[in-house]
Amino acid sequence: MVVWKKTAGGIAAAVVIFFLIAAVYSAIAATLLHFTDLSELSMEKWHGMTGAAAVLIGSTAGSAYAGQKGMYIGCLTAGIVIAISLLFNDATFEWSQLIHYGLFLACGITGGIIGVNVRGPKEK
C-alpha cells in the first residue's frame, strides 16, 4: 500500500477510536450525573484525564494500524481533537487551556511512539 494511504488510515482510525471512547465516557458521565448527587464541577478532573487517555489510546491504535510515522500520527490526532474542541467550545478561550492542549499533544506523541513499537518489526 502507498505510504500516504497507510498514514491517512492510521489518522482516521485514531480519530474514530478517540470519539468512540469519548462517546462511551460521555454516556457514563451523564448517567452518573443524572442518577447520583455528583456535580459537574466534581467530575472536571475526570474529563481532562479521560480526554488525554482517549488521545493516547487512539494515537496508539492508529500508529499500530499504520505501522509507521507514529509521532506524526499522534501529533495530528491531538491536533484534530484540539481543533474540534476549539471549534465547538461555547466559552471564550482561556490561556489555562493551553495546559490541557499541551497534555493532549504529549499524550498523542507518546501514543504514536508506543503504537509503532507495539506492532513489532516490519516484514520484508
CYANA upper distance limits for C-alpha pairs under 8 A (distance plus 0.5 A):
  1 MET  CA      5 LYS  CA      7.33
  1 MET  CA      6 LYS  CA      7.36
  2 VAL  CA      6 LYS  CA      7.14
  3 VAL  CA      7 THR  CA      6.84
  4 TRP  CA      8 ALA  CA      6.46
  5 LYS  CA      9 GLY  CA      6.46
  6 LYS  CA     10 GLY  CA      6.62
  6 LYS  CA     65 TYR  CA      8.33
  6 LYS  CA     66 ALA  CA      5.49
  6 LYS  CA     67 GLY  CA      8.43
  7 THR  CA     11 ILE  CA      6.77
  7 THR  CA     66 ALA  CA      6.10
  7 THR  CA     68 GLN  CA      7.81
  7 THR  CA     69 LYS  CA      7.75
  7 THR  CA     73 ILE  CA      7.57
  8 ALA  CA     12 ALA  CA      6.62
  9 GLY  CA     13 ALA  CA      6.53
  9 GLY  CA     62 GLY  CA      8.08
  9 GLY  CA     65 TYR  CA      8.17
  9 GLY  CA     66 ALA  CA      7.25
 10 GLY  CA     14 ALA  CA      6.58
 10 GLY  CA     61 ALA  CA      8.26
 10 GLY  CA     62 GLY  CA      4.61
 10 GLY  CA     63 SER  CA      6.18
 10 GLY  CA     64 ALA  CA      8.18
 10 GLY  CA     65 TYR  CA      6.10
 10 GLY  CA     66 ALA  CA      5.34
 10 GLY  CA     73 ILE  CA      7.35
 11 ILE  CA     15 VAL  CA      6.74
 11 ILE  CA     59 SER  CA      8.11
 11 ILE  CA     62 GLY  CA      6.30
 11 ILE  CA     63 SER  CA      8.20
 11 ILE  CA     73 ILE  CA      6.11
 11 ILE  CA     74 GLY  CA      8.39
 11 ILE  CA     76 LEU  CA      7.67
 11 ILE  CA     77 THR  CA      6.71
 12 ALA  CA     16 VAL  CA      6.64
 12 ALA  CA     62 GLY  CA      7.89
 13 ALA  CA     17 ILE  CA      6.59
 13 ALA  CA     58 GLY  CA      7.85
 13 ALA  CA     61 ALA  CA      7.74
 13 ALA  CA     62 GLY  CA      5.64
 13 ALA  CA     65 TYR  CA      8.24
 14 ALA  CA     18 PHE  CA      6.64
 14 ALA  CA     55 VAL  CA      8.35
 14 ALA  CA     57 ILE  CA      8.42
 14 ALA  CA     58 GLY  CA      4.70
 14 ALA  CA     59 SER  CA      5.47
 14 ALA  CA     60 THR  CA      7.98
 14 ALA  CA     61 ALA  CA      6.64
 14 ALA  CA     62 GLY  CA      4.84
 14 ALA  CA     63 SER  CA      8.19
 14 ALA  CA     77 THR  CA      6.94
 15 VAL  CA     19 PHE  CA      6.79
 15 VAL  CA     58 GLY  CA      6.91
 15 VAL  CA     59 SER  CA      8.27
 15 VAL  CA     77 THR  CA      6.55
 15 VAL  CA     80 ILE  CA      8.26
 15 VAL  CA     81 VAL  CA      8.18
 16 VAL  CA     20 LEU  CA      6.70
 16 VAL  CA     58 GLY  CA      8.15
 17 ILE  CA     21 ILE  CA      6.72
 17 ILE  CA     54 ALA  CA      8.19
 17 ILE  CA     57 ILE  CA      8.21
 17 ILE  CA     58 GLY  CA      5.61
 17 ILE  CA     61 ALA  CA      8.36
 18 PHE  CA     22 ALA  CA      6.63
 18 PHE  CA     54 ALA  CA      5.62
 18 PHE  CA     55 VAL  CA      6.34
 18 PHE  CA     57 ILE  CA      7.85
 18 PHE  CA     58 GLY  CA      5.54
 19 PHE  CA     23 ALA  CA      6.47
 20 LEU  CA     24 VAL  CA      6.78
 21 ILE  CA     25 TYR  CA      6.63
 21 ILE  CA     54 ALA  CA      6.50
 22 ALA  CA     26 SER  CA      6.49
 22 ALA  CA     50 THR  CA      8.15
 22 ALA  CA     51 GLY  CA      7.55
 22 ALA  CA     54 ALA  CA      7.41
 23 ALA  CA     27 ALA  CA      6.73
 24 VAL  CA     28 ILE  CA      6.81
 25 TYR  CA     29 ALA  CA      6.47
 25 TYR  CA     50 THR  CA      8.05
 26 SER  CA     30 ALA  CA      6.43
 27 ALA  CA     31 THR  CA      6.65
 28 ILE  CA     32 LEU  CA      6.70
 29 ALA  CA     33 LEU  CA      6.55
 30 ALA  CA     34 HIS  CA      6.56
 31 THR  CA     35 PHE  CA      6.58
 32 LEU  CA     36 THR  CA      6.08
 32 LEU  CA     38 LEU  CA      7.59
 33 LEU  CA     37 ASP  CA      7.39
 33 LEU  CA     38 LEU  CA      6.07
 33 LEU  CA     39 SER  CA      7.00
 33 LEU  CA     40 GLU  CA      7.64
 38 LEU  CA     42 SER  CA      7.08
 38 LEU  CA     43 MET  CA      8.10
 39 SER  CA     43 MET  CA      7.32
 40 GLU  CA     44 GLU  CA      6.99
 43 MET  CA     47 HIS  CA      7.02
 44 GLU  CA     48 GLY  CA      7.34
 45 LYS  CA     49 MET  CA      6.82
 46 TRP  CA     50 THR  CA      6.37
 47 HIS  CA     51 GLY  CA      6.64
 48 GLY  CA     52 ALA  CA      6.73
 48 GLY  CA    100 HIS  CA      7.63
 49 MET  CA     53 ALA  CA      6.55
 50 THR  CA     54 ALA  CA      6.44
 51 GLY  CA     55 VAL  CA      6.75
 51 GLY  CA    104 PHE  CA      8.14
 52 ALA  CA     56 LEU  CA      6.67
 52 ALA  CA    103 LEU  CA      7.22
 52 ALA  CA    104 PHE  CA      5.88
 52 ALA  CA    107 CYS  CA      6.72
 53 ALA  CA     57 ILE  CA      6.56
 53 ALA  CA    107 CYS  CA      7.92
 54 ALA  CA     58 GLY  CA      6.33
 55 VAL  CA     59 SER  CA      6.42
 55 VAL  CA     77 THR  CA      7.68
 55 VAL  CA     78 ALA  CA      6.90
 55 VAL  CA    104 PHE  CA      7.01
 55 VAL  CA    107 CYS  CA      6.82
 55 VAL  CA    108 GLY  CA      6.08
 55 VAL  CA    111 GLY  CA      8.19
 56 LEU  CA     60 THR  CA      6.54
 56 LEU  CA     74 GLY  CA      8.46
 56 LEU  CA    104 PHE  CA      8.47
 56 LEU  CA    107 CYS  CA      5.42
 56 LEU  CA    108 GLY  CA      5.70
 56 LEU  CA    109 ILE  CA      8.48
 56 LEU  CA    110 THR  CA      7.49
 56 LEU  CA    111 GLY  CA      5.18
 56 LEU  CA    112 GLY  CA      8.29
 57 ILE  CA     61 ALA  CA      6.66
 57 ILE  CA    111 GLY  CA      6.98
 58 GLY  CA     62 GLY  CA      6.53
 58 GLY  CA     77 THR  CA      8.36
 58 GLY  CA    111 GLY  CA      8.11
 59 SER  CA     63 SER  CA      6.40
 59 SER  CA     70 GLY  CA      8.36
 59 SER  CA     73 ILE  CA      7.10
 59 SER  CA     74 GLY  CA      5.36
 59 SER  CA     77 THR  CA      6.88
 59 SER  CA    108 GLY  CA      6.08
 59 SER  CA    109 ILE  CA      8.13
 59 SER  CA    111 GLY  CA      5.61
 59 SER  CA    112 GLY  CA      5.68
 59 SER  CA    115 GLY  CA      7.65
 60 THR  CA     64 ALA  CA      6.59
 60 THR  CA     70 GLY  CA      8.48
 60 THR  CA     74 GLY  CA      8.05
 60 THR  CA    108 GLY  CA      8.35
 60 THR  CA    111 GLY  CA      4.79
 60 THR  CA    112 GLY  CA      5.53
 60 THR  CA    113 ILE  CA      7.91
 60 THR  CA    114 ILE  CA      6.48
 60 THR  CA    115 GLY  CA      4.57
 60 THR  CA    116 VAL  CA      8.03
 61 ALA  CA     65 TYR  CA      6.59
 61 ALA  CA    115 GLY  CA      6.51
 62 GLY  CA     66 ALA  CA      6.74
 62 GLY  CA     73 ILE  CA      7.66
 62 GLY  CA    112 GLY  CA      8.04
 62 GLY  CA    115 GLY  CA      7.70
 63 SER  CA     67 GLY  CA      6.14
 63 SER  CA     68 GLN  CA      6.95
 63 SER  CA     69 LYS  CA      7.60
 63 SER  CA     70 GLY  CA      5.53
 63 SER  CA     73 ILE  CA      6.78
 63 SER  CA     74 GLY  CA      7.86
 63 SER  CA    111 GLY  CA      8.32
 63 SER  CA    112 GLY  CA      5.78
 63 SER  CA    113 ILE  CA      8.14
 63 SER  CA    115 GLY  CA      5.28
 63 SER  CA    116 VAL  CA      5.85
 64 ALA  CA     68 GLN  CA      8.20
 64 ALA  CA     70 GLY  CA      8.49
 64 ALA  CA    112 GLY  CA      8.39
 64 ALA  CA    115 GLY  CA      4.86
 64 ALA  CA    116 VAL  CA      5.56
 64 ALA  CA    117 ASN  CA      8.16
 64 ALA  CA    118 VAL  CA      7.10
 64 ALA  CA    119 ARG  CA      5.93
 65 TYR  CA    115 GLY  CA      8.49
 66 ALA  CA    116 VAL  CA      8.32
 67 GLY  CA    115 GLY  CA      8.06
 67 GLY  CA    116 VAL  CA      5.72
 67 GLY  CA    119 ARG  CA      7.00
 67 GLY  CA    122 LYS  CA      8.49
 68 GLN  CA    116 VAL  CA      6.42
 69 LYS  CA     73 ILE  CA      6.71
 69 LYS  CA    112 GLY  CA      8.19
 69 LYS  CA    116 VAL  CA      7.99
 70 GLY  CA     74 GLY  CA      6.50
 70 GLY  CA    109 ILE  CA      7.68
 70 GLY  CA    111 GLY  CA      8.19
 70 GLY  CA    112 GLY  CA      4.42
 70 GLY  CA    113 ILE  CA      5.54
 70 GLY  CA    114 ILE  CA      8.25
 70 GLY  CA    115 GLY  CA      7.16
 70 GLY  CA    116 VAL  CA      6.08
 71 MET  CA     75 CYS  CA      6.43
 71 MET  CA    108 GLY  CA      8.12
 71 MET  CA    109 ILE  CA      5.33
 71 MET  CA    110 THR  CA      7.87
 71 MET  CA    112 GLY  CA      5.50
 71 MET  CA    113 ILE  CA      6.33
 72 TYR  CA     76 LEU  CA      6.61
 72 TYR  CA    109 ILE  CA      7.95
 72 TYR  CA    112 GLY  CA      7.96
 73 ILE  CA     77 THR  CA      6.49
 73 ILE  CA    108 GLY  CA      8.39
 73 ILE  CA    109 ILE  CA      8.21
 73 ILE  CA    112 GLY  CA      6.69
 74 GLY  CA     78 ALA  CA      6.72
 74 GLY  CA    105 LEU  CA      8.06
 74 GLY  CA    107 CYS  CA      8.30
 74 GLY  CA    108 GLY  CA      4.60
 74 GLY  CA    109 ILE  CA      5.03
 74 GLY  CA    110 THR  CA      7.81
 74 GLY  CA    111 GLY  CA      6.81
 74 GLY  CA    112 GLY  CA      5.11
 74 GLY  CA    113 ILE  CA      8.41
 75 CYS  CA     79 GLY  CA      6.51
 75 CYS  CA    105 LEU  CA      6.43
 75 CYS  CA    108 GLY  CA      6.03
 75 CYS  CA    109 ILE  CA      5.92
 75 CYS  CA    112 GLY  CA      8.41
 76 LEU  CA     80 ILE  CA      6.51
 77 THR  CA     81 VAL  CA      6.80
 77 THR  CA    108 GLY  CA      7.05
 78 ALA  CA     82 ILE  CA      6.56
 78 ALA  CA    104 PHE  CA      6.15
 78 ALA  CA    105 LEU  CA      5.80
 78 ALA  CA    107 CYS  CA      8.46
 78 ALA  CA    108 GLY  CA      5.96
 79 GLY  CA     83 ALA  CA      6.51
 79 GLY  CA    105 LEU  CA      7.69
 80 ILE  CA     84 ILE  CA      6.63
 81 VAL  CA     85 SER  CA      6.63
 82 ILE  CA     86 LEU  CA      6.60
 82 ILE  CA    101 TYR  CA      7.00
 82 ILE  CA    104 PHE  CA      8.32
 83 ALA  CA     87 LEU  CA      6.53
 84 ILE  CA     88 PHE  CA      6.70
 85 SER  CA     89 ASN  CA      6.29
 93 PHE  CA     97 GLN  CA      7.97
 94 GLU  CA     98 LEU  CA      8.37
 96 SER  CA    100 HIS  CA      8.17
 97 GLN  CA    101 TYR  CA      6.84
 98 LEU  CA    102 GLY  CA      6.37
 99 ILE  CA    103 LEU  CA      6.65
100 HIS  CA    104 PHE  CA      6.71
101 TYR  CA    105 LEU  CA      6.75
102 GLY  CA    106 ALA  CA      6.63
103 LEU  CA    107 CYS  CA      6.53
104 PHE  CA    108 GLY  CA      6.48
105 LEU  CA    109 ILE  CA      6.63
106 ALA  CA    110 THR  CA      6.55
107 CYS  CA    111 GLY  CA      6.39
108 GLY  CA    112 GLY  CA      6.59
109 ILE  CA    113 ILE  CA      6.80
110 THR  CA    114 ILE  CA      6.73
111 GLY  CA    115 GLY  CA      6.43
112 GLY  CA    116 VAL  CA      6.83
113 ILE  CA    117 ASN  CA      6.94
114 ILE  CA    118 VAL  CA      6.46
115 GLY  CA    119 ARG  CA      7.05
116 VAL  CA    120 GLY  CA      7.93
117 ASN  CA    121 PRO  CA      8.40
